[in-house]
Amino acid sequence: MTNDVEERLPTIQEFERLCRSVGWGEIMNFKAAGKGLPNSVYGVVALDSEGEAVGMGRIVGDGALYYYIQDIAVHPEHQRKGLGTRILTALFAYLKEHAYPRSFIALFSVPGAVDFYRRFTLEERDMIGLFTVKELIVKKGV
């Protein structure tokens, strides 16, 4: 059971533990995350009854035109108990209060979570999300 969702960014230790718990350990650069986390627009951390971080979510972007919901992670032992909903609700409360009219709010989703995110007015648009990683840029000589 969780106590609360706190308005704060995860520490790098909490971030790494939660990322590893959901299988992101091999794809995440934790050294870079130590620099990136403080540059977030907003974040929340969900705590269990012992005060341990068991969930997180954050918003990145420019704080005006573009907001990206990022790093929504709930430790597997705490999934399917409404914690993801509480995290997203907190992030959207921030956006309702702080985002400018007609701001672009987006996220990337794994296929199995699309219906969950639709509950928060996020929907697929006639756009294609494209992304790459640094290693491919270097390899291709771009």
N, CA, C and O of each residue as an XYZ file, in Angstrom:
568
protein
N       0.840     -1.183      0.000
C       0.000      0.000      0.000
C       0.881      1.241      0.000
O       1.940      1.249      0.627
N       0.458      2.275     -0.688
C       1.242      3.498     -0.744
C       0.676      4.538      0.199
O      -0.523      4.573      0.477
N       1.562      5.379      0.679
C       1.143      6.484      1.521
C       0.716      7.681      0.699
O      -0.360      8.242      0.907
N       1.571      8.067     -0.241
C       1.298      9.324     -0.911
C       2.068      9.429     -2.219
O       3.005      8.675     -2.481
N       1.643     10.383     -3.023
C       2.366     10.777     -4.217
C       2.907     12.170     -3.919
O       2.149     13.131     -3.787
N       4.233     12.261     -3.815
C       4.890     13.522     -3.484
C       5.258     14.288     -4.746
O       5.655     13.704     -5.754
N       5.119     15.602     -4.669
C       5.538     16.470     -5.763
C       7.036     16.699     -5.636
O       7.482     17.593     -4.916
N       7.798     15.889     -6.336
C       9.254     16.038     -6.384
C       9.791     15.086     -7.437
O       9.099     14.167     -7.876
N      11.008     15.313     -7.829
C      11.675     14.400     -8.745
C      12.282     13.253     -7.956
O      12.628     13.423     -6.787
N      12.417     12.095     -8.571
C      13.101     11.011     -7.877
C      14.593     11.330     -7.748
O      15.162     12.033     -8.583
N      15.204     10.811     -6.708
C      16.663     10.879     -6.633
C      17.210      9.968     -7.720
O      16.472      9.149     -8.268
N      18.474     10.097     -8.037
C      19.056      9.222     -9.048
C      18.996      7.769     -8.585
O      18.821      6.870     -9.408
N      19.137      7.526     -7.289
C      19.050      6.154     -6.775
C      17.632      5.597     -6.934
O      17.462      4.448     -7.341
N      16.623      6.398     -6.619
C      15.234      5.965     -6.801
C      14.942      5.737     -8.279
O      14.314      4.746     -8.652
N      15.401      6.657     -9.108
C      15.191      6.562    -10.553
C      15.788      5.265    -11.100
O      15.133      4.534    -11.843
N      17.029      4.992    -10.727
C      17.682      3.790    -11.235
C      16.978      2.524    -10.746
O      16.769      1.593    -11.524
N      16.618      2.483     -9.481
C      15.944      1.296     -8.945
C      14.612      1.054     -9.637
O      14.297     -0.082     -9.991
N      13.821      2.111     -9.835
C      12.520      1.946    -10.492
C      12.681      1.586    -11.966
O      11.942      0.745    -12.479
N      13.626      2.204    -12.645
C      13.863      1.851    -14.051
C      14.255      0.384    -14.174
O      13.738     -0.325    -15.037
N      15.148     -0.067    -13.336
C      15.575     -1.464    -13.385
C      14.413     -2.408    -13.051
O      14.314     -3.498    -13.615
N      13.546     -1.990    -12.142
C      12.439     -2.861    -11.735
C      11.450     -3.115    -12.868
O      10.780     -4.147    -12.886
N      11.353     -2.178    -13.815
C      10.415     -2.342    -14.935
C      11.117     -2.745    -16.230
O      10.512     -2.714    -17.301
N      12.391     -3.121    -16.131
C      13.093     -3.643    -17.292
C      13.797     -2.628    -18.161
O      14.162     -2.949    -19.291
N      14.004     -1.414    -17.680
C      14.668     -0.390    -18.468
C      16.161     -0.300    -18.174
O      16.830      0.593    -18.693
N      16.691     -1.187    -17.370
C      18.085     -1.095    -16.943
C      19.084     -1.085    -18.078
O      20.077     -0.360    -18.024
N      18.836     -1.878    -19.104
C      19.786     -1.997    -20.207
C      19.668     -0.866    -21.229
O      20.578     -0.673    -22.036
N      18.580     -0.128    -21.210
C      18.407      0.925    -22.207
C      18.612      2.327    -21.634
O      18.651      3.298    -22.390
N      18.741      2.446    -20.324
C      18.835      3.752    -19.688
C      20.289      4.102    -19.392
O      21.056      3.257    -18.932
N      20.661      5.337    -19.655
C      21.980      5.847    -19.304
C      21.829      6.573    -17.974
O      21.394      7.723    -17.934
N      22.189      5.900    -16.890
C      21.963      6.462    -15.558
C      22.902      7.612    -15.243
O      22.562      8.480    -14.438
N      24.072      7.638    -15.858
C      24.971      8.775    -15.659
C      24.334     10.040    -16.254
O      24.330     11.096    -15.620
N      23.805      9.926    -17.458
C      23.132     11.057    -18.093
C      21.868     11.434    -17.323
O      21.521     12.612    -17.235
N      21.182     10.441    -16.769
C      19.963     10.725    -16.004
C      20.259     11.624    -14.812
O      19.432     12.455    -14.438
N      21.434     11.463    -14.215
C      21.809     12.326    -13.094
C      21.857     13.792    -13.482
O      21.595     14.663    -12.652
N      22.185     14.070    -14.715
C      22.178     15.445    -15.211
C      20.793     15.854    -15.707
O      20.379     17.002    -15.548
N      20.082     14.897    -16.314
C      18.791     15.212    -16.915
C      17.661     15.417    -15.921
O      16.813     16.288    -16.116
N      17.642     14.624    -14.861
C      16.526     14.720    -13.910
C      16.303     16.140    -13.390
O      15.161     16.600    -13.375
N      17.350     16.854    -12.961
C      17.112     18.216    -12.448
C      16.564     19.182    -13.492
O      16.022     20.230    -13.140
N      16.699     18.840    -14.769
C      16.190     19.703    -15.834
C      14.731     19.427    -16.176
O      14.193     20.027    -17.106
N      14.096     18.545    -15.452
C      12.679     18.241    -15.664
C      11.829     19.461    -15.334
O      12.222     20.311    -14.535
N      10.676     19.533    -15.955
C       9.713     20.595    -15.658
C       9.019     20.317    -14.330
O       8.788     21.233    -13.541
N       8.689     19.057    -14.087
C       7.902     18.686    -12.894
C       8.021     17.187    -12.704
O       8.256     16.451    -13.662
N       7.860     16.736    -11.477
C       7.878     15.304    -11.228
C       7.134     14.923     -9.971
O       6.879     15.750     -9.097
N       6.792     13.649     -9.901
C       6.161     13.087     -8.703
C       6.785     11.732     -8.401
O       7.253     11.021     -9.290
N       6.774     11.406     -7.122
C       7.269     10.118     -6.649
C       6.220      9.532     -5.722
O       5.738     10.211     -4.815
N       5.865      8.272     -5.947
C       4.921      7.567     -5.083
C       5.715      6.759     -4.063
O       6.685      6.084     -4.408
N       5.296      6.835     -2.823
C       5.984      6.161     -1.729
C       5.119      5.076     -1.118
O       3.898      5.214     -1.044
N       5.757      3.989     -0.677
C       5.015      2.963      0.051
C       4.935      3.350      1.525
O       5.403      4.423      1.906
N       4.359      2.507      2.340
C       4.145      2.839      3.753
C       5.446      2.979      4.547
O       5.447      3.552      5.637
N       6.564      2.454      4.001
C       7.864      2.621      4.660
C       8.629      3.825      4.109
O       9.758      4.080      4.529
N       8.037      4.558      3.186
C       8.685      5.729      2.610
C       9.603      5.428      1.446
O      10.375      6.293      1.032
N       9.538      4.212      0.904
C      10.372      3.847     -0.239
C       9.653      4.206     -1.533
O       8.446      3.996     -1.661
N      10.399      4.748     -2.489
C       9.824      5.103     -3.786
C       9.415      3.845     -4.538
O      10.237      2.958     -4.771
N       8.143      3.770     -4.918
C       7.625      2.612     -5.652
C       7.005      3.016     -6.993
O       6.527      2.165     -7.743
N       7.017      4.302     -7.284
C       6.492      4.787     -8.546
C       6.997      6.189     -8.814
O       7.389      6.909     -7.895
N       6.985      6.573    -10.086
C       7.442      7.918    -10.452
C       6.856      8.315    -11.796
O       6.375      7.483    -12.565
N       6.913      9.588    -12.045
C       6.552     10.144    -13.334
C       7.074     11.556    -13.394
O       7.200     12.227    -12.370
N       7.379     12.007    -14.593
C       7.858     13.382    -14.703
C       7.430     13.980    -16.028
O       7.000     13.280    -16.944
N       7.559     15.289    -16.102
C       7.265     16.045    -17.299
C       8.558     16.725    -17.724
O       9.236     17.361    -16.918
N       8.886     16.581    -19.002
C      10.037     17.279    -19.562
C       9.529     18.171    -20.679
O       8.404     17.998    -21.150
N      10.333     19.110    -21.103
C       9.933     19.996    -22.186
C      10.453     21.391    -21.968
O      11.374     21.611    -21.181
N       9.851     22.342    -22.676
C      10.325     23.715    -22.563
C       9.517     24.548    -21.562
O       9.827     25.718    -21.335
N       8.500     23.959    -20.976
C       7.715     24.668    -19.964
C       6.751     25.696    -20.532
O       6.204     26.505    -19.783
N       6.532     25.682    -21.836
C       5.629     26.646    -22.442
C       4.847     26.030    -23.605
O       3.626     25.894    -23.530
N       5.546     25.661    -24.675
C       4.878     25.098    -25.836
C       4.778     23.583    -25.807
O       3.785     23.016    -26.262
N       5.806     22.922    -25.272
C       5.898     21.467    -25.360
C       6.121     20.831    -24.001
O       6.999     21.234    -23.238
N       5.307     19.830    -23.721
C       5.421     19.048    -22.486
C       5.356     17.572    -22.871
O       4.449     17.141    -23.583
N       6.315     16.824    -22.398
C       6.337     15.384    -22.648
C       6.284     14.649    -21.325
O       7.114     14.870    -20.444
N       5.307     13.778    -21.195
C       5.185     12.943    -20.004
C       6.176     11.807    -20.177
O       6.177     11.125    -21.202
N       7.005     11.607    -19.189
C       8.156     10.729    -19.327
C       8.345      9.877    -18.074
O       7.955     10.262    -16.972
N       8.947      8.723    -18.273
C       9.411      7.876    -17.170
C       8.307      7.506    -16.174
O       8.523      7.532    -14.962
N       7.136      7.167    -16.688
C       6.085      6.651    -15.815
C       6.478      5.212    -15.488
O       6.506      4.350    -16.367
N       6.776      4.968    -14.237
C       7.206      3.628    -13.824
C       6.631      3.317    -12.456
O       6.692      4.135    -11.537
N       6.076      2.134    -12.336
C       5.571      1.639    -11.051
C       6.220      0.278    -10.820
O       6.153     -0.609    -11.671
N       6.840      0.130     -9.672
C       7.489     -1.142     -9.334
C       6.475     -2.275     -9.525
O       5.324     -2.143     -9.110
N       6.885     -3.383    -10.145
C       5.944     -4.475    -10.425
C       5.127     -4.951     -9.225
O       3.974     -5.348     -9.393
N       5.687     -4.922     -8.039
C       4.938     -5.354     -6.852
C       3.801     -4.409     -6.496
O       2.930     -4.754     -5.696
N       3.804     -3.213     -7.088
C       2.782     -2.207     -6.767
C       1.902     -1.857     -7.966
O       1.093     -0.932     -7.891
N       2.054     -2.585     -9.065
C       1.246     -2.324    -10.246
C      -0.174     -2.864    -10.069
O      -0.431     -3.743     -9.246
N      -1.080     -2.313    -10.864
C      -2.496     -2.710    -10.892
C      -3.214     -2.442     -9.566
O      -4.135     -3.161     -9.180
N      -2.762     -1.383     -8.879
C      -3.391     -0.983     -7.621
C      -3.807      0.489     -7.658
O      -4.110      1.078     -6.620
N      -3.820      1.076     -8.851
C      -4.238      2.462     -9.007
C      -3.124      3.481     -8.881
O      -3.372      4.683     -8.973
N      -1.910      3.024     -8.673
C      -0.805      3.949     -8.470
C      -0.451      4.712     -9.750
O      -0.176      5.911     -9.699
N      -0.457      4.029    -10.886
C      -0.205      4.720    -12.153
C      -1.229      5.811    -12.408
O      -0.891      6.882    -12.912
N      -2.474      5.542    -12.061
C      -3.534      6.545    -12.204
C      -3.256      7.745    -11.310
O      -3.436      8.888    -11.729
N      -2.826      7.494    -10.100
C      -2.524      8.604     -9.177
C      -1.348      9.432     -9.680
O      -1.352     10.657     -9.558
N      -0.345      8.771    -10.241
C       0.808      9.492    -10.775
C       0.380     10.363    -11.950
O       0.716     11.546    -12.003
N      -0.364      9.778    -12.898
C      -0.819     10.552    -14.062
C      -1.757     11.674    -13.650
O      -1.698     12.762    -14.222
N      -2.617     11.437    -12.678
C      -3.523     12.477    -12.200
C      -2.737     13.660    -11.650
O      -3.095     14.811    -11.900
N      -1.675     13.389    -10.909
C      -0.836     14.468    -10.366
C      -0.141     15.233    -11.491
O      -0.060     16.461    -11.448
N       0.358     14.517    -12.492
C       1.022     15.196    -13.610
C       0.032     16.063    -14.385
O       0.357     17.186    -14.772
N      -1.176     15.542    -14.611
C      -2.164     16.323    -15.339
C      -2.692     17.494    -14.518
O      -3.079     18.511    -15.092
N      -2.718     17.382    -13.209
C      -3.101     18.524    -12.371
C      -2.091     19.655    -12.560
O      -2.467     20.823    -12.650
N      -0.814     19.303    -12.618
C       0.215     20.310    -12.877
C      -0.019     20.971    -14.238
O       0.015     22.196    -14.358
N      -0.256     20.146    -15.259
C      -0.461     20.685    -16.601
C      -1.685     21.585    -16.667
O      -1.645     22.628    -17.319
N      -2.760     21.208    -16.013
C      -3.969     22.045    -16.017
C      -3.680     23.425    -15.447
O      -4.217     24.427    -15.922
N      -2.838     23.473    -14.437
C      -2.545     24.743    -13.779
C      -1.463     25.552    -14.494
O      -1.533     26.781    -14.506
N      -0.476     24.900    -15.085
C       0.704     25.608    -15.571
C       0.884     25.661    -17.085
O       1.555     26.567    -17.580
N       0.316     24.733    -17.829
C       0.526     24.728    -19.278
C      -0.246     25.870    -19.930
O      -1.353     26.211    -19.512
N       0.348     26.442    -20.943
C      -0.289     27.515    -21.691
C      -1.392     26.934    -22.583
O      -1.357     25.749    -22.917
N      -2.372     27.764    -22.969
C      -3.378     27.292    -23.917
C      -2.720     26.769    -25.194
O      -1.742     27.342    -25.674
N      -3.251     25.700    -25.729
C      -2.788     25.044    -26.946
C      -1.365     24.497    -26.841
O      -0.687     24.316    -27.852
N      -0.925     24.238    -25.628
C       0.369     23.565    -25.462
C       0.258     22.143    -25.997
O      -0.812     21.537    -25.956
N       1.361     21.623    -26.495
C       1.434     20.269    -27.011
C       1.862     19.359    -25.863
O       2.932     19.548    -25.283
N       1.032     18.376    -25.538
C       1.301     17.442    -24.441
C       1.328     16.048    -25.039
O       0.364     15.622    -25.675
N       2.428     15.335    -24.837
C       2.585     14.045    -25.503
C       3.333     13.054    -24.623
O       3.916     13.409    -23.598
N       3.296     11.796    -25.059
C       4.119     10.750    -24.454
C       4.265      9.615    -25.443
O       3.490      9.497    -26.392
N       5.264      8.781    -25.214
C       5.414      7.534    -25.952
C       4.873      6.439    -25.063
O       5.084      6.458    -23.850
N       4.178      5.485    -25.655
C       3.589      4.395    -24.892
C       3.962      3.050    -25.489
O       4.107      2.906    -26.703
N       4.111      2.081    -24.621
C       4.199      0.706    -25.109
C       2.789      0.304    -25.530
O       1.820      0.820    -24.973
N       2.650     -0.596    -26.490
C       1.316     -0.947    -26.994
C       0.328     -1.354    -25.898
O      -0.840     -0.974    -25.970
N       0.748     -2.095    -24.912
C      -0.168     -2.579    -23.883
C      -0.712     -1.521    -22.947
O      -1.649     -1.788    -22.195
N      -0.140     -0.314    -22.975
C      -0.578      0.741    -22.063
C      -1.407      1.833    -22.747
O      -1.842      2.778    -22.089
N      -1.624      1.713    -24.038
C      -2.320      2.764    -24.783
C      -3.701      3.049    -24.195
O      -4.054      4.214    -24.006
N      -4.477      2.032    -23.905
C      -5.820      2.255    -23.360
C      -5.778      2.970    -22.018
O      -6.647      3.791    -21.725
N      -4.780      2.667    -21.203
C      -4.619      3.367    -19.923
C      -4.430      4.859    -20.168
O      -5.085      5.669    -19.512
N      -3.561      5.243    -21.086
C      -3.287      6.654    -21.342
C      -4.456      7.364    -22.007
O      -4.622      8.571    -21.833
N      -5.260      6.646    -22.757
C      -6.443      7.259    -23.379
C      -7.397      7.816    -22.325
O      -8.110      8.785    -22.586
N      -7.414      7.216    -21.147
C      -8.287      7.723    -20.071
C      -7.915      9.143    -19.660
O      -8.704      9.824    -19.006
N      -6.721      9.595    -20.038
C      -6.256     10.929    -19.681
C      -6.297     11.881    -20.880
O      -5.535     12.846    -20.928
N      -7.150     11.624    -21.812
C      -7.388     12.414    -23.024
C      -6.260     12.308    -24.044
O      -6.290     13.005    -25.058
N      -5.279     11.466    -23.806
C      -4.226     11.252    -24.796
C      -4.769     10.296    -25.842
O      -5.413      9.300    -25.510
N      -4.511     10.598    -27.092
C      -4.998      9.738    -28.155
C      -4.016      9.728    -29.312
O      -3.190     10.628    -29.465
N      -4.129      8.701    -30.110
C      -3.297      8.619    -31.298
C      -3.773      9.661    -32.293
O      -4.973      9.855    -32.486
N      -2.830     10.318    -32.911
C      -3.140     11.355    -33.896
C      -2.604     10.930    -35.250
O      -1.924      9.911    -35.370
N      -2.911     11.705    -36.249
C      -2.385     11.432    -37.585
C      -0.946     11.929    -37.674
O      -0.605     12.756    -38.519
N      -0.125     11.409    -36.793
C       1.286     11.749    -36.759
C       2.052     10.452    -36.530
O       1.491      9.465    -36.054
N       3.291     10.461    -36.860
C       4.131      9.310    -36.587
C       5.259      9.771    -35.686
O       6.005     10.688    -36.031
N       5.385      9.133    -34.525
C       6.480      9.459    -33.630
C       7.763      8.816    -34.135
O       7.814      7.605    -34.351
N       8.782      9.614    -34.318
C      10.071      9.127    -34.783
C      11.109      9.426    -33.711
O      11.046     10.459    -33.045
N      12.055      8.523    -33.550
C      13.133      8.792    -32.619
C      14.349      7.983    -33.019
O      14.255      7.025    -33.787
N      15.481      8.379    -32.492
C      16.721      7.655    -32.706
C      17.526      7.728    -31.414
O      17.084      8.333    -30.437
N      18.675      7.128    -31.408
C      19.602      7.210    -30.284
C      20.958      7.631    -30.831
O      21.241      7.432    -32.012
N      21.785      8.204    -29.990
C      23.075      8.748    -30.403
C      23.917      7.731    -31.171
O      24.542      8.081    -32.172
N      23.941      6.497    -30.721
C      24.782      5.483    -31.365
C      24.441      5.318    -32.842
O      25.337      5.103    -33.658
N      23.184      5.413    -33.191
C      22.799      5.290    -34.602
C      23.229      6.509    -35.411
O      23.605      6.385    -36.576
N      23.172      7.671    -34.799
C      23.618      8.888    -35.486
C      25.105      8.779    -35.804
O      25.535      9.079    -36.918
N      25.879      8.351    -34.823
C      27.317      8.199    -35.008
C      27.615      7.121    -36.041
O      28.441      7.325    -36.931
N      26.957      5.989    -35.931
C      27.184      4.853    -36.835
C      26.886      5.222    -38.278
O      27.622      4.842    -39.189
N      25.794      5.970    -38.485
C      25.380      6.331    -39.852
C      26.104      7.569    -40.371
O      25.991      7.904    -41.550
N      26.845      8.250    -39.500
C      27.575      9.435    -39.933
C      26.707     10.634    -40.208
O      27.047     11.471    -41.044
N      25.602     10.729    -39.526
C      24.676     11.857    -39.726
C      25.257     13.108    -39.101
O      24.638     14.171    -39.156
